[in-house]
Amino acid sequence: MNQDQVKDKLLAIEDAPAEFSLVYSGKTSAKVNGLYKPETREIIIHNRNFQKGANGDNLLLYTAIHEYAHHLHACSRGGVLSARAHTSEFWAIFHALLEKAEAKKIYRDVFSGSPELKQLTDTIRKKYLQENGSLVKEMGMQLLRAHELCTALGVRFEDYVDRVLCIPRTAANTAIRMYEYDLNPAVGADNMRFLAGIRDGDDRRTAETALAKGKSPDTVKMTLKAKNSGEDPALKLEKEKLRLERTIESLSKRLEEVKRELGRFDKGIQKHG
């Protein structure tokens, strides 16, 4: 699979609002399989990191989709990326691309090729994620009972949490909400803590369902953020206008650079002609 074919596959997954280039470095790298340069909108793949064959092509495509997510993220921000490239917004874009690529049979899930890994995943989910979630939820029920007993004794529940249990109050309150909201332990204790922080019942149930169906936490967070942003349509258009202006400015600068490079190239030809 050559670099042009890889680019075509990326565009088949999702079109890009701004042009980009994809090149093979022809090298191996011990640090990364690929990288994205937002200044030149260039995806570089260290193709010699991958073995030849269908599996190698699939792993290479996985890397290409990752770097393409950086390009789409940059496009959404007017061609500029912050110093911290791997934000929740980026991961949501990347995971959405992978889902589209799998649905279109362009890419095969890289984690599905090992029966041993699949078996281990099932063990982790059932024995650790679900059981840990169930334990924390059950602790919430017991903490709620402790709250009732403290009230009956005329003592502060917060003091009991601080001085007797010696756990953070936020952890105790979160566990209680996990129980009161009757959260699904199958999503794991960490995701249950995230869900316990969602006050709106409809949003919480929507997020819980999405997590249970295999959506990544970053994807769920960004979906909720977009839903609840309540952004004024005119303000949204103004932001899009600003992003487009930045993109045009970036493209114009690159065009001038290309013209200058071509000019130097033409002079070199005339000099040696």
N, C-alpha and C positions, 0 to 999 in steps of 0.2 A: 504494500500500500504506500504510494508516494505522497508527497506533501500536498499536491493539488487534490488528490482524492480525499485526504483527511479534511481539508478545508471545505470541500463540497459536502461532506458528511455533517460537519458542524453547521453549515448553513441550512442543511435539510432538517436538522433538529430544531433550529430557531434562527430566523433571519437577524442580521445585525443592523442597527441603525447607522453605523459608521463603518467604512471600509477598514479592513485589517489584512495583514499578511501573515502567512504561516510558513516557516522555513525549518528544515532539518539542519542541525549543526554539524552532522557527520561525526560527532564526538560522543564519548562516554563522559558521564559526570557522577562522581561519588556522592554529591550533595543533593542534586535535584534531577528530576526527569525532564523538566521543562520550566519555562519562565515567560512572563509577559512584560513587555515594555510599553507602558501607557503613553510615553512621549512620542513614540513612533508607531504605536498600535501594532506591535509585532509580537507574534507568538513564536517562541523558539522551542523546538523539541529536540532533546538529545537522543536521537533515534538509535544510536548504538547501545543504549541502555536496554533495548528490547530485543528479544530473540525473534528470529524469523518464524513465520507461521501464524495461524489463526489466533492462538492465545496471545502471542506477542503483539499482534495488531490490535487486539482488544484492549490490552494493557496500555498500549501507546495511545489509543483513542480515549481511554479514561483520563490520561494526562492532558490530552488536547482539550477535552471538555472542561477540565479544571481551569486551564489557562484561558479558554474561551469565556468562562464565567467571569474571570477578571476583566476581560474586554467589555462584556455586556454591563458589568458593574460600573466600569469607568464611563461607558456611554451614558448610563443613567445619572451620572454625576458630572456631566459636562466635560468628559474626557480627563478628569482629574481623580486620582486615588489618594486616600490619606496614607500616612506612614504605616498604619495598621491595616493591611490589605485583607486579612482574613476575619472579617466582621460577621455578625449574624446575617446581615443583608447579603454578603457574598455567599455564605453557605446555603442560604435559602435559594439563591439563583442557581448555584451549582447542583443542588439536589433536585431542583425542578428540571434542569437540563437532563440529568441522568434518567429521571422518570420518563421524560419525553423520548429520549434516545432508546430506552428499553421498549417502550410502547410501539415505536416505529421499527423495531428490530434492527436498529443501527448499531446498538451496543448491547453486550451481554453482561449482566451483573458479575463483577470480578470476584465477588465473595461466594458465588454459587457453584464454583468449580470443584470444591473440596467437600466430599461427604463427611469427612472427619470434622471440618470446621462447622458444618451445618449441625451435626450432632452436638458439638460443644456449645454452639449458640443456643440450641434448645435447652441444654442443661443450665446455662447461665440465666436464661430468661425465667425458667420455672423454679430452679433451686435457689437462685440468689435475688434476681430482680423482684419476682413476685413474692417470694417468702419474706424478703426484707421489707417490701411495701406493706405486706400484711402485718408484720410485727410493729412497724411504726404506726400504722393505723390503729392497731389494738392498743398500743401505748397511749394513743390519743384518747381512747375510751377510758382507760384507767386514770389518766390525768384529769379527765372531766369528773370522774368519781372522787378523785383526791380534792378537786376544787370544791365539790359539794361538802366533803368532810371538813375542810378548812373553814368554810363558811359556817358550818354548824358549831365549830370550836371557837369561832370568833377571831380567827387568825388570818393573816394575809396569805393567799395562795402563792403570790409572787415570792414571798420570803421562803415558803416551803420549797419552791423550785430552786431558788438561789442557794439556800443554806443546807437543805436536806438532800435533794436530788443532785445539786451542783451541775445543773445544765443551763444553757442560755434560755432566757424567757421566750425569745423568738422561736426556738426549736420546740418548746413545750406548746406554745400557742398554735404553731403550724401543725403539729401532730393532732391537736384537738380539732382543728378545722378539717384535717384529712378525714377524721372520723365523722364529724358532723356533716360534711359534704358527701360522705359515703363514696369516696374516690376508689377507682379500680386499681387494686394492687398490682395488676399485671403490667402496668406502665412503669413500675419501679418507684422507689422512694424519692429519688431526685426529681422525677417528673411530677410526682404527687405534690412535692413542695412547691413547684412552679404552679400547678393547678390550684393549690390552696391559696395562692396569692391573687387569684382572679376573683374579684368580688361579684361580677355579673354572672348570674347562674347560667344564662344561655351561652355566653362566651366560654364559660368553664366547661360546660358539657360538649360544646363544639370542639374545643381544644382536646378534651379527654378522648373523644371519638377519633380525632385525627391521629393522636399519639398511638392509640390502640390499633389503628390500621397501618401503622408503620411510618407515619410522617415524622421527619426529624424535628427535634425541639426547636431548632432555629427557624425551620419552615413555619411551624405553628406560631411562634412568636411574631414573625414578620407578617403573617396573615392577619393576626389579631391587631397588630399595630396599624396595618393599612385599613382595616375595617373600622377602627375606632379613632382614626386620625381626625375625622370631621373637618378635613381641610376644605376651605372655600374654593369652589371651582375656578374663580378668577385668579386666586393666589396660586393654585396648582398650575394654571396656564402660564403665569408669570415665571414660575420656577422652571417650567419646561422651556420657555423662551430663553431664559438665562443659560440653561444647559446647552441649548442649540447654538446660542451665540458663542459660548466657549468652545464648542466643537468646531464651529466654522472658523474661529480664530486659530485654533490648533491646526486645522486642515490648511488654512492659508499660510501659516508659518512653514508647515511641512512642504507645501507647494513651492514656496520661495527657495527652500533648501534644495529641493530637487532641481529647480531651474539653475541654481548656482552650480550644483554638481555637474549637470549636463553641460553648462557653459565651460567649465574647466575640462571636461572630457573632450568637447569639440575643439578647444584650443590645443589640447594635446595631440589630437589627430592631425590638425593643420600643421603643427610644428614638426611632426615627424612624417608628414605626407610628402 
